[in-house]
Amino acid sequence: MEFPFDINQLFSERVSILDQTLVAGRKSAGRPDLQAHIATVIDELGRASAKAQQLTAPITSASKLQSQRHQLYLLKDGERNGGRGVVVGFLKVGYKKLFLLDRQGVHVEAEPLCVLDFYIAENLQRHGYGLELFDFVLQHKNLEPVLMAYDRPSPKLLSFLAKHYCLTQSVPQVNNFVVFEGFFLNREAAQLRKVPLKKPDGEIKPYSIMEREVVRQEQRALPWPFAPPHSPQRSVSSQCSHSLSVGSSPSRVPLRAAPTSALGANRDQSPQSPLVERCRAKRTSQQGLVARCSLYSRHLDSRAVGLLDSHLLGGSHSIPDPALTTKHRSVQYILYIDLYFHGIAKY
């Protein structure tokens, strides 16, 4: 493969080894112009190899070589093209972790040296260049061809291995790699590792009582309104607070934690007063109506507004009139209690 620039200036050796740096000798080190020419050579070789293998896209390029830990062995003939040299072909190799099957069908994990791409220019094939390049790689890596794995080899590569290295019996694999007889026998035990069988999944056990209690405590710690509703097993203080403030804000402090000075002018009033007991006794099926007509609801009726105005204007703070209906008596109780705890009403 000929190029418009001098190949001998780029590659000083007959076989040059390229890696991520795209440097082939001391001449190209620190020379961006020469490295650009090297990248052009690699890209052209990758496109020619993909076309020869009838691939949709090249698997070898300068950008891919820079991003991967592979090595590319490039062979040149420096006497051709009027002494400017030509590129004969290349062989790209790299280590990959593979899961392979031996003859017994056992999964084996290995990381062999793999032949990833191999190409010799069409007009220079059958001249011994391919065998020369392949032997150079084997000597440089100190390996035998049977100990290597081949990534999706073409029919020409398979016939090349069978002709020169007598590699004919391959072990079937489920991936695109091909290994031959002797791959599992001639390797050291440290290089091969059997993959343990996957343990069957056990039964899904339900949460234990302790785990459920931990989850319940974490849910209780969530801020309002994300906290779930309390379970029936509530403390006495929470029940008392809920009884005294039906429909009130969730951030209301319970009665048990409130200081004595916050109870208004009457400091002798105790939480167990008859008024509180009567309010607790009113928690019947009318709670929905009471909550809807409470002080914090936007659905106040005229009678509830009148009760609120009477307290704000300094009116009577006596016990609600018995002539009122059950619904309005409950509303008046709730309004009176809310005003009582805010220091507005006095018993």
C-alpha positions in Angstrom: 0.0 0.0 0.0 1.6 3.2 -1.2 1.3 6.7 0.4 2.3 10.2 -0.9 4.9 10.6 1.9 8.1 8.7 2.8 7.3 5.5 4.7 10.9 5.0 5.6 10.9 8.3 7.4 8.0 7.2 9.5 9.0 3.6 10.2 12.7 3.0 10.6 12.4 -0.8 11.3 11.0 -3.4 9.0 8.4 -4.3 11.6 7.3 -1.4 13.8 5.4 -1.9 17.0 2.7 0.8 17.7 0.7 1.4 20.9 -1.3 4.2 22.4 1.4 6.8 21.8 1.5 6.3 18.0 5.2 6.6 18.1 7.4 4.4 15.8 10.9 5.1 16.8 12.8 8.2 17.9 12.2 10.2 14.7 8.4 10.4 15.2 8.7 11.2 19.0 7.7 14.8 19.5 6.8 15.4 15.9 3.1 16.1 15.4 3.4 16.1 11.6 4.9 12.6 11.6 2.4 11.3 14.1 -0.4 12.6 11.8 1.1 10.6 8.9 1.2 7.5 11.1 -2.5 8.0 12.0 -3.3 8.3 8.3 -1.5 5.0 7.6 -3.3 3.2 10.4 -6.7 4.5 9.3 -6.2 3.4 5.7 -5.0 0.0 6.7 -8.1 -0.4 9.0 -10.5 0.5 6.2 -8.8 -1.9 3.7 -9.0 -4.7 6.3 -12.7 -4.1 6.9 -13.4 -4.1 3.2 -11.5 -7.3 2.7 -13.5 -9.0 5.5 -16.7 -7.4 4.3 -17.3 -5.6 7.6 -19.7 -2.7 7.9 -17.1 -0.6 9.9 -13.4 -0.8 10.4 -12.3 -2.4 13.7 -8.8 -0.8 13.5 -8.1 3.0 13.6 -5.7 5.4 15.1 -8.4 6.7 17.6 -9.2 3.2 18.8 -5.6 2.3 19.2 -5.1 5.3 21.4 -8.0 4.4 23.6 -7.2 0.7 24.0 -4.3 -1.3 25.3 -3.5 -3.1 22.1 -0.4 -3.4 20.0 -0.2 -3.1 16.3 2.7 -4.7 14.4 3.2 -2.9 11.0 5.3 -4.5 8.2 6.9 -2.4 5.5 9.0 -3.0 2.4 11.4 -0.1 2.2 12.8 -0.9 -1.2 9.5 -0.5 -3.1 8.0 2.7 -4.5 11.3 4.2 -5.7 12.9 3.8 -2.3 10.2 5.6 -0.4 8.8 2.3 0.8 5.3 0.7 1.0 3.2 -0.6 3.8 2.7 -4.4 3.4 0.2 -5.1 6.2 -0.4 -5.2 10.0 -1.3 -7.6 12.8 -3.1 -6.2 15.9 -3.1 -8.2 19.2 -4.3 -7.6 22.7 -5.1 -9.4 26.0 -8.8 -10.0 26.7 -10.6 -11.7 29.6 -12.7 -14.5 28.1 -15.1 -17.1 29.3 -14.5 -20.2 27.3 -15.8 -23.8 27.1 -13.4 -26.7 27.2 -14.1 -30.1 25.6 -16.1 -31.2 28.7 -18.4 -28.1 28.5 -16.9 -26.6 31.6 -16.7 -22.8 31.8 -13.2 -21.6 32.1 -12.0 -18.0 32.7 -8.9 -17.1 30.8 -7.0 -14.0 29.6 -5.0 -15.0 26.5 -3.4 -13.0 23.9 -5.9 -12.5 21.1 -5.4 -11.9 17.4 -7.8 -9.0 16.8 -7.1 -7.9 13.2 -4.8 -9.3 10.5 -4.4 -7.8 7.0 -1.9 -8.1 4.1 -2.4 -5.9 1.0 -4.1 -7.8 -1.8 -1.3 -7.2 -4.4 1.3 -8.4 -1.9 -0.4 -11.6 -0.7 1.2 -15.1 -1.3 4.7 -13.6 -1.1 5.5 -14.8 2.5 4.8 -11.5 4.1 2.0 -12.8 6.3 4.1 -15.7 7.6 7.0 -13.3 8.3 4.8 -10.9 10.3 3.0 -13.7 12.2 6.3 -15.4 13.2 7.7 -12.0 14.4 4.7 -11.6 16.7 5.1 -15.1 18.1 8.8 -14.6 18.8 8.2 -11.2 20.3 5.5 -12.5 22.6 7.3 -15.9 23.1 4.1 -17.8 22.4 2.8 -20.6 20.4 -0.1 -20.1 18.0 -2.2 -22.7 19.8 -2.1 -20.7 23.0 -3.8 -17.7 21.3 -7.4 -16.9 20.8 -8.7 -15.5 17.5 -11.4 -12.9 17.3 -13.9 -13.7 14.5 -11.3 -15.1 12.1 -11.9 -14.9 8.4 -11.8 -18.0 6.2 -8.4 -16.8 4.8 -7.0 -16.6 8.4 -8.3 -20.1 9.2 -6.7 -21.6 6.1 -3.5 -19.7 6.9 -3.4 -21.2 10.4 -4.2 -24.7 9.1 -1.5 -24.5 6.4 1.4 -23.1 8.4 0.7 -24.2 12.0 -1.6 -27.2 11.6 -4.4 -25.7 13.6 -7.5 -27.4 12.3 -9.5 -28.8 15.3 -11.2 -25.9 17.1 -13.2 -26.1 20.3 -16.7 -24.7 19.7 -17.4 -21.5 21.7 -20.6 -19.4 22.2 -18.8 -16.1 21.5 -16.9 -14.9 18.4 -13.5 -16.2 19.5 -12.0 -19.4 18.2 -9.5 -21.6 20.2 -7.9 -24.8 19.0 -7.1 -28.1 20.6 -4.3 -27.8 23.1 -5.4 -24.4 24.3 -6.6 -25.8 27.7 -3.9 -28.5 28.0 -0.7 -26.5 27.4 -1.5 -23.6 29.6 -0.5 -23.2 33.2 -3.0 -23.7 36.0 -2.6 -20.1 37.1 -3.7 -18.9 33.7 -7.0 -20.9 33.7 -9.6 -20.7 36.4 -12.9 -22.6 36.4 -15.9 -20.4 36.9 -17.9 -21.6 39.9 -21.5 -22.6 39.4 -24.1 -20.0 40.3 -25.9 -20.8 43.5 -29.7 -21.2 43.1 -31.7 -18.4 44.5 -33.2 -19.2 47.9 -36.7 -18.5 49.2 -37.7 -14.9 49.8 -38.2 -14.7 53.5 -40.5 -12.1 55.0 -39.3 -9.3 57.2 -38.7 -10.3 60.8 -40.5 -8.5 63.6 -37.3 -6.5 64.4 -36.8 -5.4 60.8 -40.5 -4.3 60.6 -40.1 -2.3 63.8 -37.0 -0.6 62.5 -38.8 0.3 59.2 -41.8 1.6 61.3 -39.5 3.8 63.4 -37.9 5.2 60.3 -41.3 6.1 58.9 -42.3 7.8 62.1 -39.1 10.0 61.9 -40.2 11.4 58.5 -41.5 15.1 58.6 -45.1 15.9 58.0 -46.8 15.4 55.6 -44.7 12.4 54.6 -45.1 10.6 57.9 -47.6 7.7 57.8 -50.6 7.7 60.1 -50.0 6.5 63.6 -50.8 2.9 64.4 -53.5 2.1 66.9 -50.9 1.5 69.6 -50.3 5.1 70.4 -49.2 6.7 73.6 -51.5 8.3 76.1 -50.1 11.8 75.4 -50.7 11.4 71.6 -54.3 10.2 72.2 -55.0 13.1 74.6 -53.5 15.6 72.1 -55.6 14.2 69.2 -58.7 14.4 71.3 -58.2 18.0 72.2 -57.4 19.2 68.8 -59.4 17.3 66.2 -58.7 18.9 62.8 -55.8 21.0 64.1 -52.4 21.3 62.6 -50.2 18.2 62.7 -47.4 20.3 64.2 -49.3 21.1 67.3 -47.4 20.3 70.5 -49.0 17.6 72.6 -50.7 18.6 75.8 -48.3 16.6 77.9 -45.3 18.6 76.6 -46.9 22.0 77.0 -45.7 24.1 79.9 -48.1 25.1 82.7 -47.7 28.8 82.0 -49.2 28.4 78.5 -52.6 27.4 79.8 -53.9 30.9 80.1 -54.9 32.9 83.2 -56.3 30.0 85.1 -53.2 28.1 86.3 -55.3 25.8 88.5 -57.0 24.2 85.5 -55.8 20.5 85.2 -55.8 18.4 82.1 -58.3 16.1 83.8 -61.0 18.8 84.1 -64.7 18.0 83.4 -64.5 20.0 80.2 -61.7 17.9 78.8 -63.5 14.7 79.8 -66.7 15.8 78.1 -64.7 16.7 75.0 -63.1 13.2 75.0 -66.5 11.7 75.3 -67.8 13.5 72.2 -65.4 11.6 69.9 -68.1 9.6 68.2 -69.2 9.3 64.6 -69.6 13.1 64.5 -65.8 13.6 64.2 -66.0 14.1 60.5 -68.5 17.0 60.9 -66.5 18.5 63.8 -63.2 18.4 61.9 -64.9 20.0 58.9 -66.3 22.9 60.9 -63.3 23.4 63.2 -61.4 26.6 63.5 -58.8 25.6 60.9 -61.3 24.6 58.3 -62.3 26.8 55.4 -65.9 25.5 55.5 -67.0 27.4 58.6 -70.8 27.9 58.9 -72.4 31.0 60.2 -73.1 29.6 63.7 -69.3 28.7 64.1 -68.3 32.2 62.9 -70.6 33.7 65.4 -69.1 31.7 68.2 -65.6 32.8 67.2 -66.6 36.4 67.1 -68.2 36.3 70.5 -64.9 35.1 72.0 -62.8 37.6 70.2 -65.0 40.5 71.2 -64.8 39.6 74.9 -68.2 38.0 75.1 -69.4 35.3 77.4 -67.1 32.3 77.8 -69.6 30.1 79.5 -70.5 26.5 78.7 -72.4 26.1 75.3 -76.2 26.4 75.3 -77.9 23.0 75.8 -80.5 24.1 73.3 -78.0 23.9 70.4 -77.9 20.8 68.3 -75.3 18.1 68.8 -73.3 19.3 65.8 -73.0 23.0 66.9 -72.3 22.1 70.5 -69.3 20.0 69.4 -68.2 23.0 67.3 -68.5 25.3 70.2 -66.5 23.0 72.4 -63.7 22.8 69.9 -63.6 26.5 69.4 -63.6 27.2 73.1 -60.8 24.7 73.7 -58.6 26.2 70.9 -59.2 29.7 72.3 -58.6 28.5 75.8 -55.1 27.0 75.0 -54.2 30.2 73.1 -54.9 32.3 76.2 -57.9 34.1 74.7 -60.7 32.4 76.7 -60.9 32.0 80.4 -62.8 29.4 82.2 
